[in-house]
Amino acid sequence: MRTALVIGTGLIGTSVALALVRRGVTVHLADHHPEHVRTAAALGAGTEEPPEGPVDLVVVAAPPAQVAAVLGDALRRGAGRGYLDVASVKGGPRRALEAQGLDLTAYIGTHPMSGRERSGPLAASADLFEGRPWVLTPTRDTDTEVLNLALELVSHCAAVPVVMDADAHDRAVALVSHMPHLVSSLVAARLEHAEETAVRLCGQGIRDVTRIAASDPAMWIDILSANPGPVADLLTDVSADLDETVRALRALQSADEAKRQGGADGVRDVLRRGNAGQVRVPGKHGSAPRAYEVVAVLIDDQPGQLARIFADAGLAGVNIEDVRIEHATGQQAGLVQLMVEPKAVGVLSGALRERGWAVRQ
Amino acid sequence: MRTALVIGTGLIGTSVALALVRRGVTVHLADHHPEHVRTAAALGAGTEEPPEGPVDLVVVAAPPAQVAAVLGDALRRGAGRGYLDVASVKGGPRRALEAQGLDLTAYIGTHPMSGRERSGPLAASADLFEGRPWVLTPTRDTDTEVLNLALELVSHCAAVPVVMDADAHDRAVALVSHMPHLVSSLVAARLEHAEETAVRLCGQGIRDVTRIAASDPAMWIDILSANPGPVADLLTDVSADLDETVRALRALQSADEAKRQGGADGVRDVLRRGNAGQVRVPGKHGSAPRAYEVVAVLIDDQPGQLARIFADAGLAGVNIEDVRIEHATGQQAGLVQLMVEPKAVGVLSGALRERGWAVRQ
């Protein structure tokens, strides 16, 4: 790949462009907001000049609802040898392109699974996709040359290619992203009018469950509008489980011992299925979560405390696999939970205690 | 308070005993598992010898279902001047005690909001409750002397006392803990039989939403069995919202523009209410979450990398407020997100870049 045209210079498009430029590809930038193109070009993501002829790869990084129109236009004017989009849903854009009666052998739908806490070209980075899955949805008709251009792009972005059917992709992201997002919002929504005394009792559990409910509604309306069917199907399944759970809890209130037992069995079933599903969530390095042990250390809130803990752990030769900081309610103090390999617990606890830390293991 | 009897020497009971011993209180330990008492005594949590007469405070740290029986027994034999329990629900035990026809002026129901990832006396620590809310549920009939004994205990444990009505407490923990726990299990349950390709696409969002679904079902059956009514009520509310959300998503699939608009409005409403609730979840130090900015740094997975980052941040005089580590799928690399005060972003990014870190801001 020697030349590319990136249409849409928001976070994703500009990040792709930066990664391509880093690998020596000549990148042309386009966006219907000229100031976005200028910003992206100023960041070194490519040139504002239009290409003189067809480029090797056209990358459409427009919002889901606009992808089919922008791609159709590029295809009709023969802007490139290959075409891909990076929208977070894949079935709808493909069907909309098919409805335009276009030859889609030079097109491949893709989706980089990167975090998107921020938006716009200023948040872009050539490293945005590093190590993340990047879904490719070729069909039997996709040109091998175009598939290879897409794989080259994914490689330049240091992402991990995953090949899927477009509709399977949409069901998958509904499962691992869109459905959990709405459920998180529904749990958080229960707090909107809750009494302050109750809200004070929130701990790390609800904090984690509701974290993603803080996201920008406008972006999520776009995403959900492009994938309503699979998300509605999954929420319907969740709703059926939820109603079953309510019935089990009501049975726990029964005066009848057998009914109470049935209720307990129902609740246990939900909890066990939750265990079985949770253990499948990939942890570190995409593998099943390893069983780390926690070494907890009390700190007060002065600059440098965490630095000293990590430095002391480093001196002890222990690798901290993960960190969680729990802050105390109403106090300038917190509990740092250091996740380490089980065999490192003794070494780390000993080393930290020796250096005067309040270790709670 | 000079003497106490702790009945039930699991994680909570032993931790309370350790905190009291540290403050010079003579603690007697009892448990229907003699080996637990021996372990707790060996840890320095008190003596296995029974008290010679009534103690100042009897602390019952038995599972919710057994609290009323154990407390009733202690009250009838006049084991102390004051009595409290630490079970995670408060309405049921009180009603069970009232049903025994006992004078409850010397009793106060309490609930320390500590994390309980582990159990048993070996996991106990005098610091377990430090900075955490500790709910007290006095009634109009509770002796002031007994309330003061409870407040003294909470102070010895370095916890933050919060006074609530027993039933309000049960509704509050249903809201901030029990309901979110079951919802997390229901989301995780959807992954149990999902295709491996879909599960590979999991990111930090679903990882956070399902984290608490990994908990021990046996302990949660106990907790939920003691509070089924308020939890069922809340899940019923969530279910109604969920069904409304499904209807909105289905409307988004409509051929009718007005219906689609109505669907988008419905989804936006859920997301906005989620925003409004999430912002109330207390962050650091129990206050509303402050707006931290993220400085992201790419690391590979060698011991000492985190230590060096924190040390470098410390040298730059920047306090890291929170940390999140995102690990890349299938790669021995990760992204460390350092949360800092907005004004510290420039200083930290500059300092880290200067020292050769791959900062992605």
Boltz contact constraints between the chains, C-beta under 6 A:
constraints:
  - contact:
      token1: [A, 113]
      token2: [B, 201]
      max_distance: 6.0
  - contact:
      token1: [A, 125]
      token2: [B, 360]
      max_distance: 6.0
  - contact:
      token1: [A, 127]
      token2: [B, 298]
      max_distance: 6.0
  - contact:
      token1: [A, 127]
      token2: [B, 360]
      max_distance: 6.0
  - contact:
      token1: [A, 131]
      token2: [B, 328]
      max_distance: 6.0
  - contact:
      token1: [A, 131]
      token2: [B, 329]
      max_distance: 6.0
  - contact:
      token1: [A, 131]
      token2: [B, 331]
      max_distance: 6.0
  - contact:
      token1: [A, 131]
      token2: [B, 333]
      max_distance: 6.0
  - contact:
      token1: [A, 133]
      token2: [B, 201]
      max_distance: 6.0
  - contact:
      token1: [A, 133]
      token2: [B, 329]
      max_distance: 6.0
  - contact:
      token1: [A, 160]
      token2: [B, 329]
      max_distance: 6.0
  - contact:
      token1: [A, 160]
      token2: [B, 330]
      max_distance: 6.0
  - contact:
      token1: [A, 164]
      token2: [B, 197]
      max_distance: 6.0
  - contact:
      token1: [A, 172]
      token2: [B, 198]
      max_distance: 6.0
  - contact:
      token1: [A, 172]
      token2: [B, 201]
      max_distance: 6.0
  - contact:
      token1: [A, 175]
      token2: [B, 194]
      max_distance: 6.0
  - contact:
      token1: [A, 175]
      token2: [B, 198]
      max_distance: 6.0
  - contact:
      token1: [A, 176]
      token2: [B, 201]
      max_distance: 6.0
  - contact:
      token1: [A, 176]
      token2: [B, 202]
      max_distance: 6.0
  - contact:
      token1: [A, 176]
      token2: [B, 206]
      max_distance: 6.0
  - contact:
      token1: [A, 180]
      token2: [B, 187]
      max_distance: 6.0
  - contact:
      token1: [A, 180]
      token2: [B, 205]
      max_distance: 6.0
  - contact:
      token1: [A, 180]
      token2: [B, 206]
      max_distance: 6.0
  - contact:
      token1: [A, 180]
      token2: [B, 209]
      max_distance: 6.0
  - contact:
      token1: [A, 182]
      token2: [B, 245]
      max_distance: 6.0
  - contact:
      token1: [A, 183]
      token2: [B, 187]
      max_distance: 6.0
  - contact:
      token1: [A, 184]
      token2: [B, 209]
      max_distance: 6.0
  - contact:
      token1: [A, 185]
      token2: [B, 270]
      max_distance: 6.0
  - contact:
      token1: [A, 185]
      token2: [B, 271]
      max_distance: 6.0
  - contact:
      token1: [A, 185]
      token2: [B, 274]
      max_distance: 6.0
  - contact:
      token1: [A, 186]
      token2: [B, 238]
      max_distance: 6.0
  - contact:
      token1: [A, 186]
      token2: [B, 241]
      max_distance: 6.0
  - contact:
      token1: [A, 187]
      token2: [B, 180]
      max_distance: 6.0
  - contact:
      token1: [A, 187]
      token2: [B, 183]
      max_distance: 6.0
  - contact:
      token1: [A, 188]
      token2: [B, 274]
      max_distance: 6.0
  - contact:
      token1: [A, 188]
      token2: [B, 277]
      max_distance: 6.0
  - contact:
      token1: [A, 188]
      token2: [B, 278]
      max_distance: 6.0
  - contact:
      token1: [A, 189]
      token2: [B, 273]
      max_distance: 6.0
  - contact:
      token1: [A, 189]
      token2: [B, 274]
      max_distance: 6.0
  - contact:
      token1: [A, 189]
      token2: [B, 277]
      max_distance: 6.0
  - contact:
      token1: [A, 191]
      token2: [B, 277]
      max_distance: 6.0
  - contact:
      token1: [A, 191]
      token2: [B, 280]
      max_distance: 6.0
  - contact:
      token1: [A, 192]
      token2: [B, 273]
      max_distance: 6.0
  - contact:
      token1: [A, 192]
      token2: [B, 276]
      max_distance: 6.0
  - contact:
      token1: [A, 192]
      token2: [B, 277]
      max_distance: 6.0
  - contact:
      token1: [A, 194]
      token2: [B, 175]
      max_distance: 6.0
  - contact:
      token1: [A, 197]
      token2: [B, 164]
      max_distance: 6.0
  - contact:
      token1: [A, 198]
      token2: [B, 172]
      max_distance: 6.0
  - contact:
      token1: [A, 198]
      token2: [B, 175]
      max_distance: 6.0
  - contact:
      token1: [A, 199]
      token2: [B, 280]
      max_distance: 6.0
  - contact:
      token1: [A, 201]
      token2: [B, 113]
      max_distance: 6.0
  - contact:
      token1: [A, 201]
      token2: [B, 133]
      max_distance: 6.0
  - contact:
      token1: [A, 201]
      token2: [B, 172]
      max_distance: 6.0
  - contact:
      token1: [A, 201]
      token2: [B, 176]
      max_distance: 6.0
  - contact:
      token1: [A, 202]
      token2: [B, 176]
      max_distance: 6.0
  - contact:
      token1: [A, 202]
      token2: [B, 281]
      max_distance: 6.0
  - contact:
      token1: [A, 202]
      token2: [B, 282]
      max_distance: 6.0
  - contact:
      token1: [A, 205]
      token2: [B, 212]
      max_distance: 6.0
  - contact:
      token1: [A, 206]
      token2: [B, 176]
      max_distance: 6.0
  - contact:
      token1: [A, 206]
      token2: [B, 180]
      max_distance: 6.0
  - contact:
      token1: [A, 207]
      token2: [B, 281]
      max_distance: 6.0
  - contact:
      token1: [A, 208]
      token2: [B, 208]
      max_distance: 6.0
  - contact:
      token1: [A, 208]
      token2: [B, 211]
      max_distance: 6.0
  - contact:
      token1: [A, 209]
      token2: [B, 180]
      max_distance: 6.0
  - contact:
      token1: [A, 209]
      token2: [B, 184]
      max_distance: 6.0
  - contact:
      token1: [A, 209]
      token2: [B, 209]
      max_distance: 6.0
  - contact:
      token1: [A, 210]
      token2: [B, 278]
      max_distance: 6.0
  - contact:
      token1: [A, 210]
      token2: [B, 281]
      max_distance: 6.0
  - contact:
      token1: [A, 211]
      token2: [B, 208]
      max_distance: 6.0
  - contact:
      token1: [A, 212]
      token2: [B, 205]
      max_distance: 6.0
  - contact:
      token1: [A, 213]
      token2: [B, 274]
      max_distance: 6.0
  - contact:
      token1: [A, 213]
      token2: [B, 278]
      max_distance: 6.0
  - contact:
      token1: [A, 214]
      token2: [B, 278]
      max_distance: 6.0
  - contact:
      token1: [A, 217]
      token2: [B, 268]
      max_distance: 6.0
  - contact:
      token1: [A, 217]
      token2: [B, 271]
      max_distance: 6.0
  - contact:
      token1: [A, 217]
      token2: [B, 272]
      max_distance: 6.0
  - contact:
      token1: [A, 220]
      token2: [B, 271]
      max_distance: 6.0
  - contact:
      token1: [A, 221]
      token2: [B, 264]
      max_distance: 6.0
  - contact:
      token1: [A, 221]
      token2: [B, 267]
      max_distance: 6.0
  - contact:
      token1: [A, 221]
      token2: [B, 268]
      max_distance: 6.0
  - contact:
      token1: [A, 224]
      token2: [B, 267]
      max_distance: 6.0
  - contact:
      token1: [A, 225]
      token2: [B, 252]
      max_distance: 6.0
  - contact:
      token1: [A, 228]
      token2: [B, 249]
      max_distance: 6.0
  - contact:
      token1: [A, 228]
      token2: [B, 252]
      max_distance: 6.0
  - contact:
      token1: [A, 228]
      token2: [B, 253]
      max_distance: 6.0
  - contact:
      token1: [A, 229]
      token2: [B, 253]
      max_distance: 6.0
  - contact:
      token1: [A, 231]
      token2: [B, 249]
      max_distance: 6.0
  - contact:
      token1: [A, 232]
      token2: [B, 246]
      max_distance: 6.0
  - contact:
      token1: [A, 232]
      token2: [B, 249]
      max_distance: 6.0
  - contact:
      token1: [A, 232]
      token2: [B, 250]
      max_distance: 6.0
  - contact:
      token1: [A, 235]
      token2: [B, 242]
      max_distance: 6.0
  - contact:
      token1: [A, 235]
      token2: [B, 246]
      max_distance: 6.0
  - contact:
      token1: [A, 236]
      token2: [B, 246]
      max_distance: 6.0
  - contact:
      token1: [A, 238]
      token2: [B, 186]
      max_distance: 6.0
  - contact:
      token1: [A, 239]
      token2: [B, 242]
      max_distance: 6.0
  - contact:
      token1: [A, 239]
      token2: [B, 243]
      max_distance: 6.0
  - contact:
      token1: [A, 241]
      token2: [B, 186]
      max_distance: 6.0
  - contact:
      token1: [A, 242]
      token2: [B, 235]
      max_distance: 6.0
  - contact:
      token1: [A, 242]
      token2: [B, 239]
      max_distance: 6.0
  - contact:
      token1: [A, 243]
      token2: [B, 239]
      max_distance: 6.0
  - contact:
      token1: [A, 245]
      token2: [B, 182]
      max_distance: 6.0
  - contact:
      token1: [A, 246]
      token2: [B, 232]
      max_distance: 6.0
  - contact:
      token1: [A, 246]
      token2: [B, 235]
      max_distance: 6.0
  - contact:
      token1: [A, 246]
      token2: [B, 236]
      max_distance: 6.0
  - contact:
      token1: [A, 249]
      token2: [B, 228]
      max_distance: 6.0
  - contact:
      token1: [A, 249]
      token2: [B, 231]
      max_distance: 6.0
  - contact:
      token1: [A, 249]
      token2: [B, 232]
      max_distance: 6.0
  - contact:
      token1: [A, 250]
      token2: [B, 232]
      max_distance: 6.0
  - contact:
      token1: [A, 252]
      token2: [B, 225]
      max_distance: 6.0
  - contact:
      token1: [A, 252]
      token2: [B, 228]
      max_distance: 6.0
  - contact:
      token1: [A, 253]
      token2: [B, 228]
      max_distance: 6.0
  - contact:
      token1: [A, 253]
      token2: [B, 229]
      max_distance: 6.0
  - contact:
      token1: [A, 264]
      token2: [B, 221]
      max_distance: 6.0
  - contact:
      token1: [A, 267]
      token2: [B, 221]
      max_distance: 6.0
  - contact:
      token1: [A, 267]
      token2: [B, 224]
      max_distance: 6.0
  - contact:
      token1: [A, 268]
      token2: [B, 217]
      max_distance: 6.0
  - contact:
      token1: [A, 268]
      token2: [B, 221]
      max_distance: 6.0
  - contact:
      token1: [A, 270]
      token2: [B, 185]
      max_distance: 6.0
  - contact:
      token1: [A, 271]
      token2: [B, 185]
      max_distance: 6.0
  - contact:
      token1: [A, 271]
      token2: [B, 217]
      max_distance: 6.0
  - contact:
      token1: [A, 271]
      token2: [B, 220]
      max_distance: 6.0
  - contact:
      token1: [A, 272]
      token2: [B, 217]
      max_distance: 6.0
  - contact:
      token1: [A, 273]
      token2: [B, 189]
      max_distance: 6.0
  - contact:
      token1: [A, 273]
      token2: [B, 192]
      max_distance: 6.0
  - contact:
      token1: [A, 274]
      token2: [B, 185]
      max_distance: 6.0
  - contact:
      token1: [A, 274]
      token2: [B, 188]
      max_distance: 6.0
  - contact:
      token1: [A, 274]
      token2: [B, 189]
      max_distance: 6.0
  - contact:
      token1: [A, 274]
      token2: [B, 213]
      max_distance: 6.0
  - contact:
      token1: [A, 276]
      token2: [B, 192]
      max_distance: 6.0
  - contact:
      token1: [A, 277]
      token2: [B, 188]
      max_distance: 6.0
  - contact:
      token1: [A, 277]
      token2: [B, 189]
      max_distance: 6.0
  - contact:
      token1: [A, 277]
      token2: [B, 191]
      max_distance: 6.0
  - contact:
      token1: [A, 277]
      token2: [B, 192]
      max_distance: 6.0
  - contact:
      token1: [A, 278]
      token2: [B, 188]
      max_distance: 6.0
  - contact:
      token1: [A, 278]
      token2: [B, 210]
      max_distance: 6.0
  - contact:
      token1: [A, 278]
      token2: [B, 213]
      max_distance: 6.0
  - contact:
      token1: [A, 278]
      token2: [B, 214]
      max_distance: 6.0
  - contact:
      token1: [A, 280]
      token2: [B, 191]
      max_distance: 6.0
  - contact:
      token1: [A, 280]
      token2: [B, 199]
      max_distance: 6.0
  - contact:
      token1: [A, 281]
      token2: [B, 202]
      max_distance: 6.0
  - contact:
      token1: [A, 281]
      token2: [B, 207]
      max_distance: 6.0
  - contact:
      token1: [A, 281]
      token2: [B, 210]
      max_distance: 6.0
  - contact:
      token1: [A, 282]
      token2: [B, 202]
      max_distance: 6.0
  - contact:
      token1: [A, 284]
      token2: [B, 327]
      max_distance: 6.0
  - contact:
      token1: [A, 285]
      token2: [B, 327]
      max_distance: 6.0
  - contact:
      token1: [A, 286]
      token2: [B, 329]
      max_distance: 6.0
  - contact:
      token1: [A, 286]
      token2: [B, 330]
      max_distance: 6.0
  - contact:
      token1: [A, 298]
      token2: [B, 127]
      max_distance: 6.0
  - contact:
      token1: [A, 303]
      token2: [B, 319]
      max_distance: 6.0
  - contact:
      token1: [A, 304]
      token2: [B, 314]
      max_distance: 6.0
  - contact:
      token1: [A, 306]
      token2: [B, 310]
      max_distance: 6.0
  - contact:
      token1: [A, 306]
      token2: [B, 320]
      max_distance: 6.0
  - contact:
      token1: [A, 307]
      token2: [B, 310]
      max_distance: 6.0
  - contact:
      token1: [A, 307]
      token2: [B, 311]
      max_distance: 6.0
  - contact:
      token1: [A, 307]
      token2: [B, 314]
      max_distance: 6.0
  - contact:
      token1: [A, 310]
      token2: [B, 306]
      max_distance: 6.0
  - contact:
      token1: [A, 310]
      token2: [B, 307]
      max_distance: 6.0
  - contact:
      token1: [A, 310]
      token2: [B, 310]
      max_distance: 6.0
  - contact:
      token1: [A, 311]
      token2: [B, 307]
      max_distance: 6.0
  - contact:
      token1: [A, 311]
      token2: [B, 311]
      max_distance: 6.0
  - contact:
      token1: [A, 314]
      token2: [B, 304]
      max_distance: 6.0
  - contact:
      token1: [A, 314]
      token2: [B, 307]
      max_distance: 6.0
  - contact:
      token1: [A, 319]
      token2: [B, 303]
      max_distance: 6.0
  - contact:
      token1: [A, 320]
      token2: [B, 306]
      max_distance: 6.0
  - contact:
      token1: [A, 322]
      token2: [B, 325]
      max_distance: 6.0
  - contact:
      token1: [A, 323]
      token2: [B, 323]
      max_distance: 6.0
  - contact:
      token1: [A, 325]
      token2: [B, 322]
      max_distance: 6.0
  - contact:
      token1: [A, 327]
      token2: [B, 284]
      max_distance: 6.0
  - contact:
      token1: [A, 327]
      token2: [B, 285]
      max_distance: 6.0
  - contact:
      token1: [A, 328]
      token2: [B, 131]
      max_distance: 6.0
  - contact:
      token1: [A, 329]
      token2: [B, 133]
      max_distance: 6.0
  - contact:
      token1: [A, 329]
      token2: [B, 160]
      max_distance: 6.0
  - contact:
      token1: [A, 329]
      token2: [B, 286]
      max_distance: 6.0
  - contact:
      token1: [A, 330]
      token2: [B, 160]
      max_distance: 6.0
  - contact:
      token1: [A, 330]
      token2: [B, 286]
      max_distance: 6.0
  - contact:
      token1: [A, 331]
      token2: [B, 131]
      max_distance: 6.0
  - contact:
      token1: [A, 333]
      token2: [B, 131]
      max_distance: 6.0
  - contact:
      token1: [A, 360]
      token2: [B, 125]
      max_distance: 6.0
  - contact:
      token1: [A, 360]
      token2: [B, 127]
      max_distance: 6.0
